[in-house]
Amino acid sequence: MADISVANGTRPKSVQENSLAVPLLVPNPIKDDVNDRAVYYVQYENLPPVPATIEITENITTTSGNAVLTIAGATFTYNGVAGDYDVRIGDGVAGTGIGVSAKVLSINSATQITLDTNSTASGTINDLVITPPTYDANLLAVVLDSTQSKSVLSIRVRVFRSDGSTNIDSDGDGADDSTYLDYGTALVDKKVDINLDTVLTNQRNNRTT
């Protein structure tokens, strides 16, 4: 994972440098009237934050045997109010006196967080590094094709899944360039034929005398 180093706090929301990154907003259905096709992209899993490492150089107070960290001179984003540092539950935490493989367990206030591992030393540190977890981005693409031959209407439904391996942002605009055509073999491929003559016949009511 190629992390973005942010020396001063909040992660840039518009930057995506990880090859697995996909836009948080799934686009509207793509309709192709020439080929009678519609493609719907569905978010398969909750997408995590944009990959970025935060370096906190403010004074952070640690207490040996205690998992609480207190910040001085700055704030964490808390209760929807933006702070200097946009820390999230589940982020990895590293620094002097911080336990191995520590993660953010809770954000208690704008100036205090709790880790899932106790600190190993007491003191004031200014080398705290916050790193979001690695992830695989997953999207489903539902492709609907329709064709007609005489009175028979055929509807084909295919479902593709992307694990993010082909979602490379080749032009550097922060958006996923791939389409369902890059996703490989369909997970589901079903075709239904509907004879419209038969449907109309079944819908016709006989005249009563």
C-alpha positions as CSV (number, residue, x, y, z in Angstrom):
1,M,0.0,0.0,0.0
2,A,1.4,3.4,-1.0
3,D,0.5,5.6,1.9
4,I,0.3,9.4,1.6
5,S,2.4,11.2,4.2
6,V,0.6,14.1,5.8
7,A,2.9,16.2,7.9
8,N,0.2,18.5,9.2
9,G,-3.0,16.6,10.0
10,T,-6.1,16.0,7.9
11,R,-6.0,13.5,5.1
12,P,-6.6,14.9,1.7
13,K,-10.0,13.5,0.7
14,S,-9.4,13.9,-3.1
15,V,-6.2,12.0,-3.3
16,Q,-6.1,8.2,-4.0
17,E,-2.7,6.7,-4.7
18,N,-3.5,3.1,-3.9
19,S,-4.1,0.8,-6.8
20,L,-7.0,-0.8,-4.9
21,A,-8.8,2.5,-4.3
22,V,-12.2,3.2,-5.8
23,P,-14.4,6.2,-5.5
24,L,-16.6,6.4,-2.4
25,L,-19.5,7.4,-4.7
26,V,-20.6,4.6,-7.0
27,P,-21.7,6.2,-10.3
28,N,-25.2,6.3,-11.6
29,P,-26.3,3.4,-13.9
30,I,-24.6,3.5,-17.3
31,K,-27.1,3.1,-20.1
32,D,-26.2,2.1,-23.6
33,D,-29.3,2.5,-25.8
34,V,-27.4,1.3,-28.9
35,N,-26.7,-2.1,-27.4
36,D,-29.8,-2.2,-25.1
37,R,-27.6,-2.5,-22.1
38,A,-27.6,-1.0,-18.6
39,V,-24.7,-1.4,-16.0
40,Y,-25.2,-0.8,-12.3
41,Y,-22.3,-0.6,-10.0
42,V,-22.9,-1.6,-6.4
43,Q,-20.7,-1.1,-3.4
44,Y,-20.1,-4.7,-2.1
45,E,-18.4,-3.7,1.2
46,N,-18.1,-0.6,3.3
47,L,-15.1,1.3,1.9
48,P,-12.5,2.5,4.4
49,P,-11.0,5.9,4.4
50,V,-8.7,7.2,1.7
51,P,-5.2,5.6,2.4
52,A,-3.1,8.2,4.2
53,T,-0.7,8.2,7.1
54,I,-1.0,11.0,9.6
55,E,2.1,12.2,11.5
56,I,1.2,13.9,14.8
57,T,4.0,16.1,16.1
58,E,2.0,17.8,18.8
59,N,2.6,16.8,22.4
60,I,0.9,13.5,23.2
61,T,0.8,12.3,26.8
62,T,1.3,8.6,27.5
63,T,1.0,6.6,30.7
64,S,2.7,3.3,31.2
65,G,0.1,0.5,31.6
66,N,-2.7,2.8,30.4
67,A,-4.2,2.8,26.9
68,V,-5.4,6.5,26.9
69,L,-3.5,9.1,24.9
70,T,-4.1,12.8,25.5
71,I,-3.2,15.5,23.0
72,A,-2.1,19.1,23.8
73,G,-2.3,22.1,21.5
74,A,-4.5,20.4,18.9
75,T,-7.7,18.4,18.5
76,F,-9.0,15.1,17.1
77,T,-12.1,15.1,14.8
78,Y,-14.8,14.3,17.3
79,N,-18.7,14.1,17.1
80,G,-18.7,15.3,13.6
81,V,-16.6,18.4,14.4
82,A,-13.5,18.6,12.3
83,G,-10.3,18.7,14.3
84,D,-6.6,19.0,13.4
85,Y,-6.2,15.3,13.1
86,D,-8.8,13.0,11.4
87,V,-8.2,9.8,13.4
88,R,-10.6,6.9,13.1
89,I,-11.4,3.8,15.1
90,G,-9.4,0.9,13.8
91,D,-6.4,3.0,12.6
92,G,-3.0,1.6,13.5
93,V,-0.9,3.7,16.0
94,A,2.9,3.7,16.4
95,G,5.3,5.9,18.3
96,T,7.6,6.1,21.3
97,G,6.1,4.1,24.2
98,I,3.2,2.9,22.2
99,G,2.4,-0.9,22.4
100,V,3.2,-3.1,19.5
101,S,0.4,-3.3,16.8
102,A,-1.8,-0.8,18.7
103,K,-5.0,0.4,17.2
104,V,-7.5,3.2,18.0
105,L,-10.2,1.6,20.1
106,S,-12.3,4.8,20.8
107,I,-12.2,8.5,20.3
108,N,-13.2,9.8,23.8
109,S,-13.1,13.6,23.1
110,A,-11.5,16.2,20.9
111,T,-8.3,15.8,22.9
112,Q,-8.3,12.1,24.0
113,I,-8.2,8.7,22.3
114,T,-8.0,5.2,23.7
115,L,-5.9,2.4,22.1
116,D,-6.5,-1.4,22.3
117,T,-3.0,-1.8,23.8
118,N,-1.5,-0.2,26.9
119,S,1.5,2.2,26.5
120,T,4.8,0.8,27.6
121,A,6.2,4.1,28.9
122,S,5.1,7.4,30.5
123,G,5.9,10.7,29.1
124,T,5.2,13.2,26.3
125,I,5.9,12.2,22.7
126,N,5.7,14.0,19.4
127,D,6.3,11.2,16.9
128,L,2.9,9.5,16.8
129,V,2.0,7.9,13.4
130,I,-1.6,7.0,12.5
131,T,-2.1,4.5,9.7
132,P,-5.4,3.3,8.3
133,P,-5.8,-0.5,7.8
134,T,-5.1,-2.2,4.5
135,Y,-8.1,-3.3,2.6
136,D,-9.5,-4.8,-0.6
137,A,-12.0,-2.7,-2.4
138,N,-15.0,-4.6,-3.7
139,L,-17.6,-3.6,-6.3
140,L,-20.3,-5.6,-7.9
141,A,-21.3,-4.7,-11.5
142,V,-24.8,-5.9,-12.5
143,V,-25.1,-5.9,-16.3
144,L,-28.5,-6.1,-18.0
145,D,-28.7,-6.9,-21.7
146,S,-31.9,-7.1,-23.7
147,T,-32.4,-8.4,-27.3
148,Q,-35.5,-9.1,-29.3
149,S,-36.1,-11.7,-32.1
150,K,-39.6,-11.5,-33.6
151,S,-41.9,-12.0,-30.6
152,V,-39.2,-13.2,-28.2
153,L,-37.7,-10.8,-25.7
154,S,-34.4,-12.0,-24.2
155,I,-33.1,-10.5,-21.0
156,R,-29.6,-11.5,-19.8
157,V,-28.3,-10.7,-16.3
158,R,-24.7,-10.9,-15.4
159,V,-23.0,-10.1,-12.1
160,F,-19.3,-9.3,-12.0
161,R,-17.2,-8.7,-8.9
162,S,-14.0,-6.6,-8.7
163,D,-11.5,-7.3,-5.9
164,G,-9.7,-4.1,-6.8
165,S,-6.7,-5.7,-8.5
166,T,-7.5,-4.1,-11.9
167,N,-8.8,-0.8,-10.5
168,I,-5.6,1.2,-11.4
169,D,-5.9,5.0,-11.6
170,S,-3.8,5.4,-14.7
171,D,-4.5,9.0,-15.3
172,G,-4.0,10.1,-11.7
173,D,-7.4,11.7,-11.2
174,G,-8.3,9.8,-8.1
175,A,-10.9,7.7,-9.9
176,D,-11.1,4.0,-10.8
177,D,-10.6,3.6,-14.6
178,S,-11.8,0.0,-14.9
179,T,-15.2,-1.2,-16.0
180,Y,-17.0,-4.6,-15.6
181,L,-15.1,-5.7,-18.7
182,D,-11.9,-5.8,-16.6
183,Y,-13.5,-8.0,-13.9
184,G,-13.1,-11.4,-15.5
185,T,-15.7,-14.2,-15.5
186,A,-19.2,-13.4,-14.3
187,L,-20.3,-14.8,-11.0
188,V,-23.8,-15.0,-12.3
189,D,-24.9,-15.3,-15.9
190,K,-28.6,-15.9,-16.4
191,K,-30.8,-15.5,-19.5
192,V,-34.6,-15.4,-19.6
193,D,-36.6,-15.6,-22.8
194,I,-40.1,-14.1,-22.8
195,N,-42.5,-14.8,-25.7
196,L,-44.5,-11.7,-25.9
197,D,-47.2,-13.4,-28.1
198,T,-47.7,-15.9,-25.3
199,V,-47.9,-13.2,-22.7
200,L,-50.5,-11.3,-24.7
201,T,-52.5,-14.5,-25.3
202,N,-52.5,-15.2,-21.6
203,Q,-53.6,-11.7,-20.8
204,R,-56.5,-11.8,-23.3
205,N,-60.0,-12.2,-21.7
206,N,-62.6,-14.2,-23.5
207,R,-65.7,-12.3,-24.3
208,T,-68.7,-13.5,-22.4
209,T,-72.2,-13.6,-24.0
